[in-house]
Amino acid sequence: MNRLIAESLACIVMAALFFMCGCLLGGVRLGVFSATLSLSSSLGYYNGMREGEKNERDKQRIK
């Protein structure tokens, strides 16, 4: 459960940083766009990591 909280917090912090940088460089629209891209890519990355770990555990059980 702690890992899930840490991953969620990391996604939110990265999205906030991207939002602030986007706002400074090009306005609110660019900030929202970059934050959305950051959230989607982070969530996809962490989902893939969890799937990989699950597959690894399944391989260990088969052996």
C-alpha positions as CSV (number, residue, x, y, z in Angstrom):
1,M,0.0,0.0,0.0
2,N,2.9,2.4,0.8
3,R,4.3,1.8,-2.7
4,L,1.0,2.7,-4.3
5,I,0.8,6.0,-2.3
6,A,4.4,6.8,-3.3
7,E,3.7,6.2,-7.0
8,S,0.6,8.3,-6.9
9,L,2.4,11.1,-5.1
10,A,5.3,11.0,-7.7
11,C,2.7,11.2,-10.5
12,I,1.0,14.2,-9.0
13,V,4.3,16.0,-8.2
14,M,5.6,15.5,-11.8
15,A,2.3,16.7,-13.2
16,A,2.4,19.8,-11.0
17,L,6.0,20.6,-12.2
18,F,5.0,20.1,-15.8
19,F,2.0,22.4,-15.3
20,M,4.0,25.1,-13.7
21,C,6.7,25.0,-16.5
22,G,4.0,24.9,-19.2
23,C,2.3,27.9,-17.6
24,L,5.5,29.9,-17.5
25,L,6.4,29.1,-21.1
26,G,3.1,29.3,-22.9
27,G,0.1,29.9,-20.7
28,V,-2.5,27.9,-19.0
29,R,-3.5,25.8,-22.0
30,L,0.1,24.5,-22.5
31,G,0.4,23.9,-18.8
32,V,-2.8,21.8,-18.7
33,F,-1.7,19.9,-21.8
34,S,1.7,19.1,-20.5
35,A,0.4,18.1,-17.1
36,T,-2.1,15.7,-18.8
37,L,0.6,14.2,-20.9
38,S,2.8,13.8,-17.8
39,L,0.0,12.1,-15.9
40,S,-0.9,9.7,-18.7
41,S,2.8,8.7,-19.3
42,S,3.5,8.2,-15.6
43,L,0.5,6.1,-15.0
44,G,1.3,4.0,-18.1
45,Y,4.8,3.5,-16.9
46,Y,3.8,2.5,-13.4
47,N,1.1,0.2,-14.8
48,G,3.7,-1.5,-17.0
49,M,6.0,-1.9,-14.1
50,R,3.4,-3.6,-12.0
51,E,2.5,-5.9,-14.9
52,G,6.1,-6.8,-15.4
53,E,6.5,-7.6,-11.7
54,K,3.3,-9.7,-11.7
55,N,4.6,-11.7,-14.7
56,E,8.0,-12.2,-12.9
57,R,6.2,-13.6,-9.9
58,D,4.2,-15.9,-12.1
59,K,7.4,-17.2,-13.7
60,Q,8.8,-17.8,-10.2
61,R,5.8,-19.8,-9.2
62,I,6.0,-22.0,-12.3
63,K,9.6,-22.9,-11.6
